[in-house]
Amino acid sequence: MSLGVRWTLHGDGRTPAPGAVVRPDERLTWPRTAGLGAQHVVAMFGASFVAPVLMGLDPNLAIMMSGIATVIFLLATRGKVPSYLGCSLSFVGVAAAIRASGGSSATVTGAVLVVGAVLFLAGLAVQRFGARIIHAAMPPVVTGAVVMLIGFNLAPVTASTYWPQDQWTALLVMLFTGLAVVCLRGFWSRIAIFLGLVFGYAISWLFDLIFGKIHSTVGGPEAVDHWRLDLSGVAKADWIGLPSFHAPSFEWSAILVALPVVIALIAENAGHVKAVGEMTGDDLDDKLGTAIAADGAASMLSTAVGGPPNTTYSENIGVMAATRVYSTAAYWAAAGFALLFGLCPKFGAVVAAIPGGVLGGITVILYGMIGLLGAQIWLNARVDLRNPLNLVPAAAGIIIGVGGVKLQISDNFELGGIALGTLVVITGYHALRYFAPAHLKEQEPLLDSGTSAYDAPGPQDPAGPADPAPKSGA
């Protein structure tokens, strides 16, 4: 059986004809393929090295494991689904919640490893029974609400941890990043977060030069004098070396906090597979379960050695849309570059030196965008929030998740925040649906955003949906 590691040369291998696409089983010349791979690495940098920093994990290990995860994904899907797997931002809130309750890095990775295992099993179930089972447990109103509460649950992290470290730098970085996201075009808009970080580095260095040290909190409750940009660790770091590994630790309280992210990851994977299928013109419906399972397996491997979880990246899907080059050979090249970066401790030290004020400006936008992806799921699926069956469980779950409401079960166990909010949304929706009158149970699309190929015509819409869900990353 083919592993998808053999490619035919597209044309002369140099310049595709106008309007032509380079298919997943084709490639350009190897130097051009390597260049495209480097471009994919740059595209994923913005989020993929910010996420481990926000989670308190080793960025070197995160980049290295993203390369290994991409290889696992390409082999599992037999080269049919060109995608890059980078560090998932969906777990940033989970990591913050676990650490706030006294958890360590090992506790974070242990909880996320369990999530990876559940995601792997979910992928096998989808592969065995078909993608329609996703909707049975997680209709769009549920998926959107969970994604929203996961993103907005992060707001206190920005407000109390990053922003106070240097409010003026944070404000400037927020404004610059917002302008970059909106005003830049094509590839540059895909790396707007990365550009915001570079801008923040430069501003922090300039402010240190002009104003000297700043007096603010950094890594503790008390305000101290410190440099905005401290590169002392970069000078001490080696050029070549292994990242730091650690074994996971398993605690039920942390696992329960992390489990709701499975819903977001399934929706994310489904959307990306759908988007890639639409761009390449291939029917990838039969690969959805494999893609989800591969994502879960890759995350299990990464967290087993102390790295962060991984997921398919819309940034890289956007690069494919811009270049019309869907060759999986480029992703193999990208994975190779990521492995090399992971073996450079000096690179990790540069990432770890990101000033807190810079992260404050970045996370204001980033966390909000994560939360509003939930609203995008509702829009794509045309969820009617005038229907109390949709409105009540979503409203209750979001307030619980965002506000950090807690339910004390016993002296040693409580549910709160993301875990309790997700539980309320899922159980509340299905319980209310069971008791709701028939007129509130109108038929909804069979799957949520990104999988509109499964949509079925509703009783009032014999022609089916008039406007398909927009492509992810387009």
C-alpha positions, 0 to 999 in steps of 0.5 A: 500500500502506498505511503504517499511518499512518491511524487511525479514532476509537475510540468518542467518542475519550475513554473506551473502554467497559469491557472494550473495547480500542483496536486498532492502527488506532484512536486516541483524541483527539489530546491523549489519544494524546499523553498515552499517548505520553508514558507510553510514553516514561517506561516505556522511560526506565528501561532506555533511558537506562541502557543507553547510559551503561553502554555509554559512548555518548551518552544524548541520541543514544540517546533520539533514535535510539530515536524514529527506530528506532520510526518505522522499525519502525512503517512496516516493519510497516505499523502492525500491530505496536505496539511501541517500540524502545529501546536494547538492554541485550543489548549492555552486556556486549559493550560492556564486553568490547570496551572492556576490550580497548582498544576505543573507542566507534567500535569498539563501534558498528562491531561492533554495526552488523555485528550489526544487519546480520546481524539484518536478514538473519536477518529476511529469511530468516525472512520468506522461509522461515518462522519454523521455520528459527529452531529449526533453528539455535537450539533453546531450550537454545541460546538460553537458554544464550546469553542467560544467559552474556551476562547473567552475563558482566556480573557483574565490571563491577558488582563491580569498576567501579560497586559500589566507587565507593559501596558503601552507596549501591549497597546502598540502591539495590539494596534500593529497586529490588528492593522497587519491582520486587516490591511496586509494581503495574501501570505503576509496576512497569514503571518500577521501574528508573527509580524506583531511579535517582531514589531513587539521585540523591536518596540521593547528594545527601543523603549529599553534604550530610551526609557530604561527599565520598567517597574511592573509585575513579571512572574510574580505578584510584586512589581520589580524593576526589569528590562522589557527585553531580556536576551541574557538567556539567548547568549548562554544557549547552545546552537545545537542540542536536544530540547528538554523532555519530561514525562506526563503526570495524570490528575483527574481534575486536570483531565476533566478541565482539558477534555472539552477541547476534544469538541473544538479539535473535531470541528477544527479537523473537519473544517480543515479536511473539507477546505483542503478537499474543496481546494484540491478537488478531491473527495476527502470524506473517507479521510476525515476519520483518519485525519482526526485519528492521526491528529490524536496519535500525533498529540499523544506522542508529543505530550508523552515526551513533554511537548504540546498537542498538535492540530492541522493549521489553517495558516498553512491551508491559506498558503496553499490557497495563495500558491495553488501548490498542494504538494505533500512533498513541500510539507515533508520539507517543512517537517524537516526544517521544523526538526532542525529548528527544534535542535537549536536551543538558541532559537528556543531562547529567543522565543522564550524571551518574548516580553510580557507586554508583547504577549499582552498585545498579541493575546488580546486579539488572539484569544478573542479570535479563538472565541469568535470562531465559535460564532463563525460556526454558528453563522456557517450552520445558520444556528437560530439563537431565537430558538430557546432550545439553542439559546438557553444551554449555549448562554448558560454554558458560556457564562459559566465558562467565561466567568469561572463559575464553580460547582463544589462536588466534594471537599477534594473535587470541583467542576468549574470554568471550561469543564463545567461550561462544556458539560452544561452546554452538552447535557443541557442541549440534549436534555432540553431537546428530549423534553422540547415541543416538536416545533422547536426541533427543526432539522439542522445541518447534519454537520458543523462548519467545514463539513457542509458536504454532508448537509441535507435539505431541510423540510422547508428547503428542498434545494438544500443550503444555498450558501456553502460554508466558507473555506477555512484559511481561504 
